[in-house]
Amino acid sequence: MRALELGFSAVGIASVGPLEARLHYEAWLAAGRHGEMAYLASEKHRRRRAHPEAILRDLQAVVCVALCHDPDRDPGREGRLGRIARYAAGEDYHGVMRDKLRALQRFVRELLPGSRALWYSDTGAILERGWAERAGLGWIGKHSGLISQQFGSWFLLGELLVDRPLEPDPPLAREHCGTCARCLAACPTGAIVGPYQVDARRFSYLTIELRGPIPIELRPLVGDWIFGCDVCQEVCPWNRFAPPAREARLHARALEGWTLERFLGLDEAEFAQLFHQSPIRRAQRSGFLRNVCVALGNRGEPAAASALERALERDPEPLVRSHAAWALGEIARRVKGEEATAGARNPMLAALRRAAETDAAPEVREEARAALSMLNPDEATSFRSGSRQGTPAAPRR
Ligand code: SF4
């Protein structure tokens, strides 16, 4: 089959008709689990998801493809860089899928002269997993991802909407999660609130789509994930024998010489250059460095303190400075004994005090004060009583 020659790992054809996945989607929106992604709840978006014939008139079949994306793993790389969701380790999959789907689109148009075919891959209002499930590519697991008995779940999905009848493939007779519930138990942020129920607000969204601060109660749970999260898939037994990506563009970038601490020195231009054609650009520089601060805070290694102090002093983004303050507080909290309470002699505390007193952004001052008060409740009293300079004389930035 042409789709397999193009490098796709699997292909199936879905018949057209209402999907059960649509009901799940509406319930998910009604529960507000889409977070700040308001576009997902717009009337137009929902209508197109429910009625794909609004996208392609006379829609008669949905060709669904899967492309395995699991890169070669390098634990040393994760130690240096923190953890990045596997789909984001290499080139942006949108470009990879686009090239392959365009080739498949050309093939279908040649095979069926006069036909229309539109491709999608996380590029529009399509119930991708619902169509793939109907096309027999797998079943929707309790973590809400699609799982194949043959490939596990480390794969990307794409679709070709076609206005000609094509012989559909049968869906699987049943799902194969059975009594397993490993993904629910393993999710570090409790985002899988029940079987097939994922709350995006506590999910990969935190490190990718969220533009503001990561809620303080969730930061310790994020661990050292700096872009996305794969825990539910890592524990899934169906991934034990999942094949690696054959597509070289999806293999992990080396990022030789880079470390979490070094990421904190990236300016806008350097960030754009380093992550050119990488999914990581979606987090934007401020969101990515926010994530790096949280990872360093959770690791709690004193060796990261000077890079965080520099970020707290100099980063132009309050979002980064406020998370650097939180991370310094976490590290200082773990430094035992006299060093932790050595006052002015401790550069971490000195940096936090300067930020608490003089940072131009109120949210940074608040984060620094909160970090100091965690270390020493008397500090909070002194800020409240005004014995320190509670408001800055002049903005530093
Ligand atoms: S971990 Fe278990 S319950 Fe979760 S998706 Fe995999 S098989 Fe299903």
Boltz pocket constraint, residues with backbone or C-beta under 6 A from the ligand:
constraints:
  - pocket:
      binder: B
      contacts: [[A, 141], [A, 142], [A, 143], [A, 147], [A, 176], [A, 177], [A, 180], [A, 181], [A, 182], [A, 183], [A, 184], [A, 232], [A, 235], [A, 236], [A, 237], [A, 238]]
      max_distance: 6.0
